[in-house]
Amino acid sequence: MLGIGDKEGANMKTVKYVDAPADIADAIEAAVPVDDFLPSPDYFADKIMKEKITLNVDRGSLRLFREYASKHGLKYQSLMNQVLASYAEKQLQ
């Protein structure tokens, strides 16, 4: 016999919880699936058209961008692009 909170099944798709409190069990039984209404992450991504290029960057600078990006959960190439765009906007116009 399974205890409160114990699971049956081999994986999360077949999990069945047993002995849930009555109000929780009733709510689960009455629940209906809801379509995913959130936009994909791509929807929120920067929509600026980008062009792929080859660029030689010194190792020290590249290391700094990679380390910073890693610490902050960013992609280093996107970070480099943002820094370059910010510089160009302020200094080259």
WOBEL-V604483 format. One record per residue. N is the residue number from 1. OMEGA is omega as a letter, one per 30 degrees, with the letter a starting at -180 (* if undefined). Layout:
{{N:OMEGA} {N:OMEGA}}
//
This chain:
{{1:l} {2:l} {3:l} {4:l} {5:l} {6:a} {7:l} {8:l} {9:a} {10:a} {11:a} {12:a} {13:a} {14:a} {15:l} {16:l} {17:a} {18:l} {19:l} {20:l} {21:a} {22:a} {23:l} {24:l} {25:l} {26:l} {27:l} {28:l} {29:a} {30:a} {31:l} {32:l} {33:l} {34:l} {35:l} {36:a} {37:a} {38:l} {39:l} {40:l} {41:l} {42:l} {43:a} {44:a} {45:l} {46:a} {47:l} {48:l} {49:a} {50:l} {51:l} {52:l} {53:l} {54:a} {55:l} {56:a} {57:a} {58:a} {59:a} {60:l} {61:l} {62:l} {63:l} {64:l} {65:a} {66:l} {67:a} {68:a} {69:a} {70:a} {71:a} {72:l} {73:a} {74:l} {75:a} {76:a} {77:l} {78:l} {79:l} {80:l} {81:l} {82:l} {83:l} {84:a} {85:l} {86:l} {87:a} {88:a} {89:a} {90:a} {91:a} {92:l} {93:*}}
//
